[in-house]
Amino acid sequence: MRYSSMLVGTLLVGSLLVLHSTSGCGGSKVTNGFSDDADGGPNGTGTGSGDGNPGSGSGSYGGLGSGSTPPPGTDAAPIPVCPTGLQCNVSCSGGGTTSISGKVYDPAGKNPLYNVVVYVPATPLVPLPKGVPTGGDACECGALFKSGAVVSTATAVDGSFTLTNVPVGSSVPLVIQVGKWRKAYTVNVASCQDNAQPDKSLAFPSTVAAGNTNDNIPDIAVSTGGADTLECLMLRIGLASSEYVAGPGSGHVHIYSGGDPTGFSLGGSPESPPMPGAPQSSTSLWSTQAQLMPYDIVLLSCEGGETYDANPPALEAYLNAGGRAFGSHFHYSWFSGPLESLQNYSAPADWNNLATWSVDQGDDNLIGGVIDQTLNGSANPFPKGVALQKWLSGVNGLGKGMPAVPSTELSIYSPRYNAKVGPANTPSQPWITADSSSSVSGSTMYFSFDTPIMTAPPPPDSSGPTYCGRAVFSDLHVGGDPSTMDSSPPPSGCDNTDLSPQEKALEFMLFDLSSCVIPDTMAPPDAGVPPNTPQ
């Protein structure tokens, strides 16, 4: 555990996150960004996992929709191209179907994952683009699913899925994917029955060997700091230590050193000791947008002071192009501008209404975090907040701590209180709010916003502008929970233990950031890999 109390000029703690495979543009139509048709492709229907119910349907084309799939062998539309060596649209007596069921887990094989696309590709998998897609692939989720799908669905809150009308054969390709997290499997499928996969057999990769273009891990840049260990989250969700590299390199967790290396400024401080060879963040990671673009996700670990030499315009350009960012605690200064360090940078003008910001306040004890389940400024449900509540309950993440917080709340150690998101802060959606046990009750512990900033989300049937990137700000820390005993440098200094409750919330957000961006008013569609349409 590494954290500190707030004093001017001393170490403090903070955490912000932006994540995703950098491709996803949530359109203004009710779609997950994978389908060209907001109403779904032919027979593109499926029962919903978006509200947390088990995902049990799939479209013949993997189109998105709602309702139930017509039984195979009745009026189901034919699959345009059946992969070589497989039997498709197998007719079953009594309205039966051929299905694959299972549960998808994180790389550690410990926590099931929500809203993961599961599909049988229509053609061999195409290598995923490196970095934030540009050109014709910019802000297009389809850039990540160019192989199309014979059938597809998405996992429910408990990670479960049932994929129906699947091809029959001894080597049926089965792919799990969210953003640029991807793992390909081959399964034996017998006709007209459910082919259940053993529990813990479907998980995202912990490492990817050179030359393997079917499996993938997003490229994640981490700026380390002197007051938290956000970089260790990757190890505890299951990524191999061999994936950690200093700066650019062949791994997938790219470590940069944040904070003022001279120690003479009023900004944040570096992690000590830093990872050997880690480049300076202010000059090598965010001095230009071009430096950020090779990374699908940028994680900003608290420096114990306002971000040293931040470059908010570069981060905004990266996010607007489809990047993902996650920032914690003192990295609030990216979004508010410096409040106390007198550094010479400012937040973009269109970020002036993300939250009401304050200089550092906090508790060094335990509080409860209330999961926000309604939309900001509305009584309508926030679908992903509802899912987060159910997911945390399912992974034993609620009602913990010593003494235990209420059974429906998240235990948060050493919270900080820099942001309050209210109805007037229209671009932002709170996810977790400090309960009445905190010294600043009602403070926002976790919120997100989509980019480019708009005054209001586009209506579902609009042809207006679309979101492309997403940022998350967190005032809870990886290193806050006393069960976590990290030191530095990473990865050797990381405590390879189970995720603490507050880290489980961060894991949910990490994989959510990896998915295509859709407005917070919408539940994630059940599935939507586009059909294989030969050109």
Wavefront OBJ file of the C-alpha trace (Angstrom):
o trace
v 0.000 0.000 0.000
v 1.378 3.392 -0.974
v -0.546 6.581 -0.319
v -0.261 9.809 1.630
v -2.307 12.542 3.226
v -2.830 15.866 1.555
v -0.560 18.740 2.512
v 0.516 21.553 0.198
v 3.861 20.592 -1.283
v 3.646 16.958 -0.062
v 2.712 13.707 -1.747
v -0.934 13.080 -2.531
v -2.808 10.334 -4.248
v -4.928 10.257 -7.452
v -6.068 8.109 -10.325
v -7.554 8.718 -13.805
v -8.296 6.265 -16.559
v -8.985 6.269 -20.224
v -9.329 3.078 -21.934
v -10.562 1.438 -25.052
v -9.329 -0.111 -28.160
v -9.315 3.375 -29.607
v -11.558 2.462 -32.419
v -14.976 2.859 -31.109
v -17.295 5.560 -32.155
v -20.682 5.329 -30.594
v -22.962 6.603 -33.276
v -26.011 8.696 -32.727
v -28.210 5.749 -33.599
v -29.020 2.993 -31.131
v -26.132 0.767 -32.089
v -22.941 -0.510 -30.576
v -20.868 0.719 -33.495
v -20.330 -2.734 -34.998
v -23.325 -2.835 -37.307
v -24.035 -0.668 -40.292
v -27.776 -0.948 -39.704
v -29.311 0.407 -36.529
v -32.115 -2.139 -36.872
v -29.773 -5.101 -37.190
v -28.812 -7.243 -40.136
v -31.039 -10.016 -41.486
v -32.280 -12.035 -38.547
v -30.039 -9.777 -36.475
v -31.862 -10.295 -33.243
v -30.914 -11.461 -29.808
v -32.129 -11.530 -26.261
v -30.580 -8.870 -24.168
v -27.587 -8.935 -21.950
v -27.644 -5.146 -21.806
v -29.874 -5.111 -18.736
v -27.829 -7.726 -16.939
v -29.882 -10.750 -18.018
v -28.064 -13.746 -19.463
v -27.205 -13.225 -23.108
v -29.068 -16.027 -24.836
v -29.622 -15.023 -28.412
v -27.610 -14.415 -31.516
v -28.348 -13.223 -35.004
v -27.482 -15.330 -38.007
v -25.472 -12.381 -39.161
v -24.529 -11.171 -35.729
v -26.587 -8.036 -36.260
v -27.869 -6.119 -33.284
v -31.430 -5.983 -32.197
v -33.849 -6.964 -29.503
v -36.308 -9.768 -29.104
v -35.649 -13.425 -29.774
v -33.940 -15.240 -32.609
v -36.223 -17.209 -34.940
v -35.491 -20.912 -34.439
v -32.913 -22.211 -36.896
v -34.506 -24.293 -39.614
v -37.652 -22.130 -39.716
v -37.528 -18.635 -41.181
v -33.911 -17.863 -40.297
v -32.099 -16.045 -43.067
v -29.354 -18.086 -44.745
v -25.750 -17.343 -43.851
v -24.142 -15.713 -46.918
v -20.800 -17.523 -46.582
v -20.248 -20.635 -44.451
v -16.618 -21.074 -43.403
v -14.844 -23.918 -45.153
v -15.203 -27.287 -43.452
v -18.199 -26.309 -41.320
v -21.927 -26.981 -41.601
v -24.102 -23.901 -41.144
v -27.829 -23.464 -40.491
v -28.185 -27.089 -39.405
v -31.868 -27.955 -39.078
v -32.874 -29.459 -35.732
v -36.117 -31.260 -34.937
v -38.678 -29.733 -32.655
v -37.396 -26.183 -33.148
v -34.079 -26.983 -31.444
v -30.762 -25.327 -32.130
v -27.032 -25.912 -32.041
v -25.457 -23.670 -29.425
v -22.258 -22.855 -27.549
v -22.480 -21.582 -23.970
v -19.910 -20.538 -21.434
v -18.511 -17.707 -19.361
v -15.753 -15.218 -20.257
v -13.076 -14.225 -17.700
v -10.318 -11.659 -17.280
v -6.734 -12.728 -18.104
v -6.247 -13.960 -14.523
v -9.222 -16.274 -14.938
v -10.759 -14.899 -11.734
v -13.458 -12.348 -12.571
v -16.124 -12.812 -15.276
v -16.510 -9.947 -17.720
v -19.570 -8.055 -18.915
v -20.404 -6.936 -22.469
v -17.768 -9.038 -24.249
v -18.584 -9.928 -27.850
v -18.525 -13.691 -28.516
v -18.653 -14.779 -32.142
v -17.802 -17.279 -34.836
v -15.851 -15.316 -37.458
v -17.042 -15.577 -41.045
v -13.521 -15.321 -42.465
v -10.034 -15.715 -40.954
v -9.282 -13.070 -38.350
v -7.648 -9.887 -39.580
v -4.783 -8.432 -37.491
v -6.014 -5.538 -35.373
v -4.680 -2.053 -36.151
v -1.924 -0.678 -33.937
v -2.765 2.418 -31.928
v -5.737 4.701 -32.451
v -7.191 3.917 -35.904
v -6.921 6.734 -38.413
v -8.052 7.415 -41.976
v -11.076 5.400 -43.053
v -10.937 3.351 -39.842
v -11.078 6.380 -37.540
v -13.890 6.167 -34.979
v -15.238 2.978 -36.549
v -15.783 -0.059 -34.361
v -16.023 -2.080 -37.546
v -12.259 -1.567 -37.904
v -11.882 -4.147 -35.128
v -14.265 -6.703 -36.614
v -13.269 -6.897 -40.257
v -13.676 -10.676 -40.361
v -17.423 -10.378 -39.812
v -19.358 -13.090 -38.018
v -21.494 -16.090 -38.771
v -23.207 -15.638 -35.385
v -22.480 -13.366 -32.439
v -23.753 -12.325 -29.023
v -22.468 -10.551 -25.917
v -21.903 -11.627 -22.331
v -24.287 -10.818 -19.501
v -23.269 -9.156 -16.241
v -22.101 -12.515 -14.872
v -19.937 -13.134 -17.964
v -22.229 -15.836 -19.327
v -23.388 -16.244 -22.902
v -25.285 -18.633 -25.155
v -24.496 -18.435 -28.861
v -27.238 -20.068 -30.972
v -27.439 -21.461 -34.518
v -23.685 -21.988 -34.536
v -21.893 -23.949 -37.267
v -21.197 -27.622 -36.689
v -17.730 -29.156 -36.953
v -14.705 -30.484 -35.107
v -12.769 -27.183 -35.287
v -15.198 -24.287 -35.042
v -13.429 -20.950 -34.446
v -14.782 -19.088 -31.422
v -13.588 -15.555 -30.610
v -14.048 -13.428 -27.484
v -13.398 -9.724 -27.933
v -13.946 -6.329 -26.348
v -12.159 -3.492 -28.100
v -8.629 -4.689 -28.724
v -8.731 -7.422 -26.118
v -9.130 -10.552 -28.272
v -8.626 -14.295 -27.864
v -9.326 -16.967 -30.471
v -10.284 -20.521 -29.580
v -11.211 -23.650 -31.542
v -14.037 -25.813 -30.199
v -15.719 -29.062 -31.167
v -19.414 -28.467 -31.883
v -21.943 -31.303 -32.097
v -25.240 -30.592 -33.838
v -28.608 -29.871 -32.220
v -27.354 -29.593 -28.630
v -25.702 -27.104 -26.328
v -21.923 -27.344 -26.408
v -21.090 -25.979 -22.962
v -17.492 -24.850 -22.455
v -15.802 -25.754 -19.142
v -15.753 -22.961 -16.577
v -12.577 -20.828 -16.638
v -11.682 -22.154 -20.116
v -12.485 -18.866 -21.897
v -10.299 -15.936 -20.793
v -8.465 -13.055 -22.403
v -4.731 -13.568 -23.003
v -2.158 -12.730 -20.350
v 0.530 -12.433 -23.007
v 0.727 -12.626 -26.794
v 3.618 -14.342 -28.522
v 5.410 -12.638 -31.391
v 3.783 -13.520 -34.699
v 0.387 -14.379 -33.167
v -2.043 -12.037 -34.927
v -5.242 -13.755 -33.787
v -4.877 -12.920 -30.096
v -4.404 -9.354 -28.934
v -3.887 -7.107 -25.916
v -4.344 -3.334 -26.259
v -1.262 -1.158 -26.039
v -1.532 0.586 -22.667
v 0.688 3.528 -21.726
v 1.068 4.135 -17.992
v 2.501 7.335 -16.561
v 3.712 6.398 -13.081
v 3.776 8.782 -10.127
v 4.988 9.026 -6.578
v 1.648 8.484 -4.814
v -0.116 5.483 -6.355
v 0.576 2.238 -8.209
v -2.000 2.177 -10.976
v 0.517 0.339 -13.170
v 0.184 -2.719 -10.900
v -3.486 -3.151 -11.770
v -2.450 -4.760 -15.081
v -0.482 -7.468 -13.273
v -3.324 -8.248 -10.889
v -5.911 -8.615 -13.653
v -3.638 -11.250 -15.125
v -1.151 -9.713 -17.550
v 2.303 -11.292 -17.481
v 5.225 -9.311 -16.092
v 6.956 -9.833 -19.455
v 4.380 -7.483 -21.009
v 5.848 -4.518 -19.055
v 8.357 -2.472 -21.063
v 9.983 0.932 -20.570
v 8.436 3.284 -23.127
v 7.905 2.001 -26.667
v 8.716 -1.655 -27.106
v 7.385 -5.092 -27.885
v 5.264 -5.473 -24.747
v 1.752 -4.139 -24.168
v 2.169 -2.216 -20.866
v 4.387 0.769 -21.686
v 5.805 2.513 -18.623
v 6.622 6.225 -18.565
v 7.811 8.252 -15.580
v 5.546 11.115 -14.502
v 6.347 13.914 -12.074
v 9.060 16.558 -11.946
v 12.428 14.762 -12.054
v 14.178 17.826 -10.590
v 11.900 18.089 -7.554
v 11.934 21.888 -7.794
v 8.406 22.546 -9.099
v 5.086 22.652 -7.252
v 3.800 19.807 -9.422
v 3.849 16.092 -8.837
v 6.783 13.799 -8.037
v 8.124 10.707 -9.813
v 7.814 7.160 -8.600
v 11.000 6.258 -6.747
v 12.775 4.351 -7.980
v 11.253 4.496 -11.460
v 11.327 1.584 -13.861
v 14.823 1.530 -15.401
v 14.796 3.213 -18.788
v 11.275 4.628 -18.437
v 11.101 7.867 -20.479
v 9.862 11.101 -18.936
v 6.094 11.415 -19.470
v 6.053 15.186 -20.045
v 8.553 14.999 -22.905
v 8.002 11.516 -24.354
v 4.328 10.619 -23.805
v 2.171 13.735 -24.005
v 4.228 16.605 -25.389
v 2.302 16.085 -28.667
v -0.818 14.212 -29.762
v 1.391 12.083 -32.028
v 3.157 10.618 -28.981
v -0.173 9.469 -27.522
v -1.657 7.975 -30.690
v 0.250 4.636 -30.626
v -1.560 3.762 -27.389
v -5.094 2.461 -27.127
v -5.330 3.420 -23.462
v -3.450 5.945 -21.347
v -3.401 5.443 -17.563
v -2.290 8.385 -15.412
v -1.190 7.312 -11.928
v -1.192 9.940 -9.181
v 2.016 11.944 -8.788
v 1.196 13.289 -5.310
v 0.732 16.773 -6.708
v -0.919 18.380 -9.687
v 0.307 16.802 -12.924
v 3.773 18.039 -13.775
v 3.876 19.811 -17.153
v 0.563 18.405 -18.415
v -0.557 19.121 -21.984
v -4.380 19.107 -21.972
v -4.756 20.136 -25.650
v -2.762 17.065 -26.737
v -4.883 14.795 -24.524
v -8.095 16.325 -25.859
v -6.980 15.800 -29.478
v -6.081 12.187 -28.656
v -9.472 11.563 -27.033
v -11.376 13.253 -29.839
v -9.594 10.957 -32.302
v -10.779 7.871 -30.396
v -8.277 7.411 -27.550
v -9.097 6.348 -24.007
v -7.688 7.875 -20.822
v -7.966 7.122 -17.122
v -6.676 9.645 -14.609
v -6.574 9.521 -10.829
v -6.589 12.089 -8.049
v -4.149 14.935 -8.751
v -4.547 14.314 -12.464
v -7.724 16.359 -12.051
v -5.539 19.214 -13.264
v -5.814 17.881 -16.831
v -9.525 18.645 -16.678
v -9.634 21.696 -14.400
v -6.254 23.290 -14.993
v -3.872 23.751 -12.030
v -5.691 24.887 -8.887
v -2.710 25.288 -6.567
v 0.615 24.570 -8.285
v 0.780 27.762 -10.432
v 1.936 25.779 -13.465
v 1.497 27.289 -16.904
v -1.166 25.178 -18.581
v -4.948 25.221 -18.689
v -7.805 22.885 -19.543
v -9.540 23.164 -22.930
v -12.434 25.606 -22.977
v -14.993 22.906 -23.785
v -13.965 20.965 -20.651
v -15.038 23.827 -18.372
v -18.245 22.107 -17.249
v -17.109 18.564 -16.464
v -17.380 18.974 -12.676
v -17.064 21.434 -9.816
v -13.409 21.120 -8.818
v -11.699 21.832 -5.516
v -8.152 21.664 -4.189
v -7.231 18.469 -2.449
v -9.305 17.209 0.443
v -9.573 13.650 1.649
v -9.957 11.050 4.348
v -7.266 8.626 5.443
v -9.864 6.152 6.652
v -12.536 3.937 5.075
v -15.762 5.194 3.492
v -18.534 3.625 1.463
v -19.076 4.384 -2.193
v -22.629 4.414 -3.564
v -22.914 3.074 -7.135
v -24.806 5.614 -9.256
v -27.614 3.842 -11.080
v -29.479 6.824 -12.545
v -28.414 9.196 -15.277
v -26.939 12.512 -14.249
v -29.754 15.021 -13.750
v -32.441 12.424 -14.402
v -34.469 9.729 -12.684
v -33.960 7.436 -15.668
v -31.698 4.405 -15.204
v -27.992 4.501 -16.045
v -27.654 1.048 -17.656
v -23.934 0.575 -17.047
v -24.264 1.791 -13.453
v -26.949 -0.844 -12.910
v -24.587 -3.403 -14.452
v -21.674 -2.258 -12.256
v -23.765 -2.721 -9.103
v -24.760 -6.249 -10.149
v -21.238 -7.125 -11.289
v -19.568 -5.963 -8.067
v -22.100 -7.965 -6.075
v -21.351 -11.028 -8.182
v -17.560 -10.781 -7.706
v -17.876 -10.264 -3.934
v -16.864 -6.616 -4.191
v -19.522 -4.946 -2.032
v -19.959 -4.614 1.723
v -16.258 -5.113 2.530
v -13.730 -3.259 4.700
v -12.981 -3.169 8.426
v -15.445 -2.240 9.716
v -17.576 -3.316 6.760
v -19.398 -0.664 4.756
v -23.109 -1.175 3.974
v -23.782 -4.315 1.945
v -24.718 -2.406 -1.218
v -21.679 -0.088 -1.162
v -18.064 -0.270 -2.320
v -15.381 -0.019 0.352
v -12.977 2.843 -0.452
v -9.799 3.427 1.522
v -8.074 6.840 1.505
v -10.585 8.619 -0.750
v -9.894 12.078 -2.105
v -12.497 14.756 -2.786
v -11.650 16.894 -5.805
v -14.786 16.648 -7.929
v -18.526 16.952 -7.608
v -20.607 16.121 -10.669
v -24.141 17.502 -10.573
v -27.021 18.007 -13.012
v -25.416 21.176 -14.404
v -22.324 19.194 -15.464
v -24.061 17.810 -18.543
v -21.067 16.163 -20.303
v -20.273 13.924 -17.317
v -21.791 10.799 -15.812
v -20.994 9.895 -12.176
v -20.439 6.198 -11.454
v -19.567 6.168 -7.728
v -20.403 8.798 -5.067
v -19.056 9.105 -1.516
v -21.626 8.157 1.124
v -22.554 10.067 4.279
v -19.625 8.591 6.240
v -17.185 10.737 4.244
v -16.041 14.164 5.374
v -17.287 15.646 2.087
v -20.466 13.674 1.490
v -21.673 13.580 -2.101
v -18.221 13.893 -3.658
v -17.833 12.069 -6.945
v -15.381 9.192 -6.656
v -15.657 8.119 -10.263
v -17.042 9.790 -13.388
v -16.664 9.524 -17.138
v -17.259 11.718 -20.152
v -17.332 11.012 -23.876
v -15.551 13.005 -26.532
v -15.795 15.231 -28.458
v -17.716 17.176 -25.815
v -21.314 17.964 -26.761
v -23.850 19.978 -24.839
v -26.164 16.933 -24.766
v -26.035 13.330 -26.031
v -27.468 12.853 -29.537
v -30.972 11.352 -29.639
v -31.126 7.709 -30.744
v -32.695 8.467 -34.134
v -30.464 11.438 -34.914
v -27.930 11.725 -37.716
v -26.004 14.273 -35.684
v -22.451 14.124 -34.300
v -21.013 11.002 -32.718
v -18.791 10.277 -29.764
v -15.370 8.838 -30.436
v -13.272 8.671 -27.230
v -13.792 8.451 -23.502
v -12.071 9.630 -20.329
v -12.529 8.529 -16.728
v -11.512 10.384 -13.588
v -11.167 8.545 -10.290
v -10.532 9.797 -6.763
v -9.986 6.280 -5.439
v -6.625 4.556 -5.682
v -5.084 1.235 -6.538
v -2.708 1.558 -3.581
v -5.292 2.756 -1.055
v -6.553 -0.589 0.200
v -4.273 -1.966 2.967
v -4.514 -5.455 1.436
v -2.323 -4.218 -1.422
v 1.379 -3.927 -0.609
v 3.019 -2.477 -3.719
v 6.483 -0.982 -3.975
v 8.492 0.204 -6.968
v 9.647 -0.158 -9.652
v 7.099 -2.163 -11.679
v 6.519 -4.922 -12.350
v 8.793 -6.509 -9.740
v 7.523 -4.160 -7.031
v 3.872 -5.015 -7.669
v 2.096 -7.230 -5.155
v 0.708 -10.095 -7.249
v -2.368 -10.684 -5.122
v -6.118 -10.674 -5.629
v -7.834 -7.445 -6.597
v -9.127 -5.341 -3.704
v -12.779 -4.231 -3.929
v -11.826 -0.756 -5.184
v -9.552 -2.364 -7.792
v -12.436 -4.542 -8.955
v -14.354 -1.343 -9.756
v -11.324 -0.150 -11.732
v -11.208 -3.453 -13.631
v -14.850 -3.095 -14.650
v -14.119 0.410 -15.920
v -10.978 -0.696 -17.748
v -12.830 -3.247 -19.855
v -15.769 -0.888 -20.305
v -13.373 1.701 -21.694
v -12.142 -0.914 -24.125
v -15.595 -1.272 -25.659
v -17.063 0.924 -28.346
v -18.372 4.244 -27.087
v -22.129 4.540 -26.884
v -24.068 7.298 -25.106
v -24.652 6.601 -21.406
v -28.399 6.732 -22.001
v -28.209 3.436 -23.927
v -27.694 -0.113 -22.737
v -24.978 -1.993 -24.645
v -26.506 -3.907 -27.568
v -26.545 -7.681 -27.362
v -24.277 -8.215 -30.352
v -23.363 -6.535 -33.570
v -20.447 -7.968 -35.482
v -21.292 -7.005 -39.055
v -22.208 -9.755 -41.528
v -19.624 -11.181 -43.893
v -20.513 -9.310 -47.056
v -18.109 -10.141 -49.906
v -17.073 -7.093 -51.871
l 1 2 3 4 5 6 7 8 9 10 11 12 13 14 15 16 17 18 19 20 21 22 23 24 25 26 27 28 29 30 31 32 33 34 35 36 37 38 39 40 41 42 43 44 45 46 47 48 49 50 51 52 53 54 55 56 57 58 59 60 61 62 63 64 65 66 67 68 69 70 71 72 73 74 75 76 77 78 79 80 81 82 83 84 85 86 87 88 89 90 91 92 93 94 95 96 97 98 99 100 101 102 103 104 105 106 107 108 109 110 111 112 113 114 115 116 117 118 119 120 121 122 123 124 125 126 127 128 129 130 131 132 133 134 135 136 137 138 139 140 141 142 143 144 145 146 147 148 149 150 151 152 153 154 155 156 157 158 159 160 161 162 163 164 165 166 167 168 169 170 171 172 173 174 175 176 177 178 179 180 181 182 183 184 185 186 187 188 189 190 191 192 193 194 195 196 197 198 199 200 201 202 203 204 205 206 207 208 209 210 211 212 213 214 215 216 217 218 219 220 221 222 223 224 225 226 227 228 229 230 231 232 233 234 235 236 237 238 239 240 241 242 243 244 245 246 247 248 249 250 251 252 253 254 255 256 257 258 259 260 261 262 263 264 265 266 267 268 269 270 271 272 273 274 275 276 277 278 279 280 281 282 283 284 285 286 287 288 289 290 291 292 293 294 295 296 297 298 299 300 301 302 303 304 305 306 307 308 309 310 311 312 313 314 315 316 317 318 319 320 321 322 323 324 325 326 327 328 329 330 331 332 333 334 335 336 337 338 339 340 341 342 343 344 345 346 347 348 349 350 351 352 353 354 355 356 357 358 359 360 361 362 363 364 365 366 367 368 369 370 371 372 373 374 375 376 377 378 379 380 381 382 383 384 385 386 387 388 389 390 391 392 393 394 395 396 397 398 399 400 401 402 403 404 405 406 407 408 409 410 411 412 413 414 415 416 417 418 419 420 421 422 423 424 425 426 427 428 429 430 431 432 433 434 435 436 437 438 439 440 441 442 443 444 445 446 447 448 449 450 451 452 453 454 455 456 457 458 459 460 461 462 463 464 465 466 467 468 469 470 471 472 473 474 475 476 477 478 479 480 481 482 483 484 485 486 487 488 489 490 491 492 493 494 495 496 497 498 499 500 501 502 503 504 505 506 507 508 509 510 511 512 513 514 515 516 517 518 519 520 521 522 523 524 525 526 527 528 529 530 531 532 533 534 535
